[in-house]
Amino acid sequence: MLPAELRMRRSADFEATVRRGARAGRGTLVVHCRAVSDADAATRVGLVVSRAVGGAVVRNQVRRRLRGVVVEQRATLPAGADVVVRALPPSSGAAYGTLTDDFRSALRAAVRRAGMESVQPGGDRGDAR
């Protein structure tokens, strides 16, 4: 489960991020990123896994994997941003490593397009290959 301080809860926040945020897509997912105007705003993440991904069991499996990826990569999340991760149908058969690589790559591109700071201080630790 995502820690409470990281969770995006309101549908209006999801909608604003998807509609007005910068978008970057990869083979298994799309990341939408929007800078929040409130200076004290914490980074929040929301996940969208639609029926197009698969049945309920498959959707829940993809959701659990994406939550794990986000928690693992939380140091790379931009400060003061809303991030929505939308799973695409190929995510149902993707390995965890593929989801992680796609998330990292798409997040970097979305943050760059949004004109935000790339990562929080010390956030590149997970990118060493």
N, C-alpha and C positions, 0 to 999 in steps of 0.2 A: 504494500500500500504506500502511496505517496505520503510523505509527512504533511500534516495539516497546513503548515505555512507555505507549502509548495503548490497546493491544490487550487485550481480555478473552479469556482462553483456556479457562478451565475451565467445563465445562457446569454445575457446581454454582453458579458465579457468575451465569451466565445465568438459571438457574432461580430463584435467590433474588431477583434483580432483577425478573424478570417477575412472580413471585408476591407479593413483599412491597413492591415499589417503587410509586411513584405513576405513573399512566398518563395520557397525553394523546394523543388521536388526531386526525389530520387526513385529508384525502382520499386521500393516497398512502402514509401511514406512521403508525405508532404509536410513541411514545417512552415507555420505562419508565425511571424514575430512582429510585435508592436511595442514601441516604447510607451511607457505609461507616464502621463504628465505629472503625476504626484511625485514629489521628490523623495518621500519616505516610502514609496511603494516597494514591496518585496517582489521578487520574481515569482510568477505563478505559471503553472503548466496545466494544460487540459488535454485530454486524449479523446479522439473521435474514432470509433471503430464501427463502421456501418454494416448493415446486412450484406452488402456486396462482398465483404471479406469472407463470409461463410456463415454457418449456423451458429447457434448460441455457444456451443462448446468451443468452436474454433475462435469466435470473437473474444471469448473470455481468455483463451490461451494467448492470443495476440495482445490483448490488453495487459495481461500479467507481464509478458515479455517487455512490452513498451514501458511499463512502469519501472521495471528493473533497469532498463537502459537509462531512463531519465534519472533515477536515483544514482546510478553509477556515474553518470556524466554531469551531475548537478554542479560541479565546480566549473564547468564550461558554459553554464547558462549566463546570459548577460544580466547585469544588475538592473533592477527596475524595469523589467519587461514582462509582457504576457506572451506566452508561447503556446501554440496549439499544434499538436502532432496528430495528423490525420492518416490513418492506416489505409493503404491501397490493397486491392485483392491479392497481389503477389505476396503480401506479408504473411498470409496464412501458411505458406510453405517455406518461408525463409528461415534460415538458421539465426540464432541469437547474434552471432558475430556479424552477419549481414545487416541485421536491424541496427546494431550499434554503429557500424561504419556508415550506413545511410543516414542515421540520425546526426552523427558528428558532421558529416559533409553538408547536409541540408541546413543544419543549424548555423554553421559558419557562413554559408551563402546567404541565408535569410537575414542574419545579423548585419552582414556587409551591405546588403541591399537596403536595410532599414536605416543605415548610417549610424549605427550604435557602436559602442565599444565592443570589441570582439568577444572578450571573455572577462570574467571576474578575475581579480588578482590571483595568480597561482593556478589558473584554470587549465593551462596547457599540459598539466602533468599526465593526463590520460591519453594524450595524443602521441606519445613517444612510441615509435615502432621500430 
